[in-house]
């Protein structure tokens, strides 16, 4: 792991820095590079503008690892409201949740119930539910959660992380379900026993898993989605899909709000399915630091956004 990434991930775990950052006007201004604002209305308004060029949208409320089960009820109810707003505004949008937002640490059965309720709401409003993957200690529980929800609500999607050694086997485990998978590289601080320490190895694993997912798509066994801002990698994935005869509409690319904006527009103009993930909420600090750690060069990007 690079020194820059290590420092940023360590900063993400700091309660003191979290407290400082969320009170700092300068740091809050910096977050605008990756999120349009803390209020859900900010996210909805920003998404409406992006949807005008044919992009899809994914909304996620920041915050994870809740400590009280009652707080999970509030998160569920918030997302009920969000699905209604998406339908009311006629946005081509879905919602992405973290299981620990819905009480996974406190009660697996309650979390399961919340996810079923949200998947049902998504279906009734013409949308879909995404389940994010958190750190490696949650993988088995999250896979079990996804398998249960996906069996009843086929449009439900799951994020998987290429830096975990186990991910190729997890893809095979999900194959019978014809999963909807968003493959990402991974943004948590993980021990070398479970994840690739070197970026080059993570990148290589990503490309290998992507090839498997594209091949699965040919036979209808997967709807592959690639969550990455790595443009050379995106080009190679597109070339691989063309080589095996997989049409552009059979796979998608997902990127974060504010990053690679021109690339998002270009991919869309080329006929690819493109979705922009828009985050909101006041619990942004740890998420924000992990975004910087994914690509430490983003620090310079943020500095330019602050100082012009």
SVG drawing of the C-alpha trace seen along z (x, -y; Angstrom):
<svg xmlns="http://www.w3.org/2000/svg" viewBox="-46 -30 51 52">
<polyline fill="none" stroke="black" stroke-width="0.4" points="0.0,0.0 1.4,-3.4 2.4,-5.9 -0.2,-8.4 -3.0,-5.9 -2.0,-4.6 -2.0,-8.2 -5.4,-9.0 -6.9,-5.7 -5.5,-6.4 -7.0,-9.8 -10.3,-8.3 -10.3,-6.4 -9.6,-9.4 -12.5,-10.7 -10.6,-13.9 -10.1,-14.7 -13.7,-13.8 -14.9,-16.3 -12.6,-19.0 -13.4,-18.4 -17.1,-18.5 -16.9,-21.9 -14.5,-23.4 -15.9,-25.6 -12.8,-25.1 -13.0,-21.3 -16.7,-21.4 -16.0,-23.4 -13.6,-20.8 -16.2,-18.1 -18.1,-19.8 -15.7,-18.2 -17.4,-14.9 -20.9,-15.7 -23.3,-18.6 -24.3,-19.2 -25.4,-17.6 -29.1,-17.8 -30.9,-15.1 -32.6,-17.9 -29.1,-19.0 -28.4,-15.5 -31.8,-15.3 -31.4,-18.7 -27.9,-17.8 -29.1,-14.5 -31.8,-16.0 -29.3,-18.1 -27.1,-15.0 -30.0,-12.9 -30.7,-15.4 -27.8,-13.8 -29.1,-10.3 -27.2,-9.3 -28.6,-7.0 -28.3,-8.0 -27.6,-6.3 -28.2,-8.0 -26.7,-7.1 -27.0,-8.7 -23.6,-8.7 -23.2,-7.1 -22.4,-3.6 -21.9,-1.4 -24.9,-2.8 -24.9,-2.0 -28.6,-2.0 -31.2,0.2 -33.8,-2.6 -31.5,-4.7 -31.8,-2.0 -35.6,-2.6 -34.9,-6.2 -32.6,-5.4 -35.2,-3.0 -37.9,-5.6 -35.6,-8.2 -35.0,-5.9 -38.8,-5.3 -39.0,-9.0 -36.1,-9.0 -37.8,-6.4 -41.0,-8.5 -38.9,-11.6 -37.2,-9.7 -40.6,-8.6 -42.2,-12.1 -39.3,-13.8 -39.3,-11.0 -35.5,-10.5 -33.8,-7.4 -32.4,-6.6 -31.8,-3.9 -30.7,-3.9 -27.6,-2.3 -27.5,-1.3 -24.9,0.0 -26.1,2.9 -24.6,1.3 -26.9,-1.7 -29.8,0.7 -28.7,2.4 -26.5,5.3 -24.3,5.0 -27.2,5.0 -29.6,7.5 -29.1,9.4 -32.8,10.3 -33.9,6.7 -31.4,5.6 -32.8,8.3 -36.3,7.1 -35.3,3.5 -33.7,4.6 -36.7,6.5 -38.9,3.5 -36.7,1.2 -36.4,3.7 -40.2,3.9 -40.5,0.1 -38.0,-0.2 -39.9,2.3 -43.2,0.5 -41.7,-2.9 -40.0,-1.6 -36.5,-1.8 -34.1,0.8 -32.0,1.3 -28.2,1.6 -26.4,3.2 -22.9,1.9 -20.1,4.0 -18.3,2.7 -15.0,4.0 -14.0,7.6 -15.5,8.5 -19.0,8.0 -18.6,10.0 -20.2,13.2 -23.2,11.5 -23.7,9.2 -23.6,12.0 -26.2,13.9 -28.3,10.7 -28.0,10.2 -28.8,13.8 -32.1,13.6 -33.2,10.3 -32.1,11.0 -34.2,14.2 -37.4,12.2 -36.4,8.9 -34.3,9.7 -33.2,6.2 -31.3,5.9 -27.6,5.2 -24.5,5.8 -21.0,4.2 -18.0,6.5 -14.3,5.4 -11.5,6.7 -8.8,6.1 -10.2,9.0 -8.6,12.4 -11.9,14.1 -13.9,12.1 -13.5,14.4 -15.0,17.3 -17.8,15.0 -18.7,14.2 -19.0,17.9 -21.1,18.4 -23.6,15.8 -23.7,17.1 -26.8,19.2 -28.7,16.1 -27.8,14.2 -26.5,11.4 -26.3,7.7 -22.8,6.8 -21.0,3.5 -17.3,4.3 -15.1,1.8 -11.5,1.9 -12.1,1.4 -11.5,-1.6 -11.1,-0.2 -7.8,0.4 -7.5,4.2 -4.8,6.6 -2.6,8.3 -4.0,11.6 -7.3,10.8 -6.5,8.1 -3.9,7.2 -1.5,4.7 -0.3,3.5 -2.4,1.4 -1.0,3.2 -2.3,6.5 -5.7,5.0 -5.9,3.7 -4.9,7.0 -7.5,8.8 -10.2,6.3 -9.5,6.9 -9.6,10.7 -12.9,10.5 -14.3,8.1 -13.5,10.6 -15.4,13.3 -18.4,11.1 -18.4,10.1 -18.4,13.8 -21.2,14.5 -23.2,11.7 -23.0,13.4 -25.0,16.3 -27.3,14.1 -25.7,15.2 -24.8,11.7 -25.5,8.0 -21.9,6.6 -21.3,3.0 -17.8,1.5 -17.3,-1.1 -14.0,-2.7 -12.5,-6.0 -9.5,-4.2 -9.8,-5.2 -7.2,-2.8 -9.0,0.0 -12.4,-1.1 -11.0,-1.1 -9.7,2.5 -13.0,3.7 -14.8,2.1 -12.4,3.8 -12.9,7.1 -16.7,6.8 -16.4,6.0 -14.0,8.9 -16.5,11.5 -19.5,9.9 -21.2,8.4 -23.3,5.4 -22.8,2.1 -26.2,2.2 -25.3,5.5 -22.9,3.8 -22.4,0.4 -19.9,-2.0 -20.5,-3.7 -18.6,-6.7 -18.8,-9.2 -20.3,-12.7 -17.7,-15.3 -15.0,-12.8 -14.2,-12.2 -17.1,-14.3 -16.0,-14.5 -15.3,-10.8 -18.8,-10.1 -20.3,-12.2 -18.0,-10.6 -18.9,-7.1 -22.6,-8.0 -22.2,-9.5 -20.6,-6.3 -23.7,-4.4 -22.6,-2.9 -24.8,-2.8 -23.4,-5.3 -24.6,-6.0 -23.3,-8.7 -23.3,-7.9 -24.3,-11.0 -23.7,-11.0 -25.2,-13.3 -25.6,-13.7 -23.6,-15.1 -21.6,-11.9 -19.3,-12.5 -15.8,-12.6 -14.8,-8.9 -16.3,-8.4 -14.5,-11.5 -11.1,-10.4 -11.6,-6.9 -12.3,-8.6 -9.1,-10.5 -7.2,-7.3 -8.5,-5.4 -6.4,-7.8 -4.2,-10.1 -3.8,-12.3 -7.3,-13.4 -5.9,-15.6 -4.5,-17.9 -7.9,-17.9 -9.5,-18.9 -6.9,-21.6 -7.7,-23.1 -11.4,-23.1 -10.8,-25.1 -8.3,-27.6 -9.3,-27.9"/>
</svg>
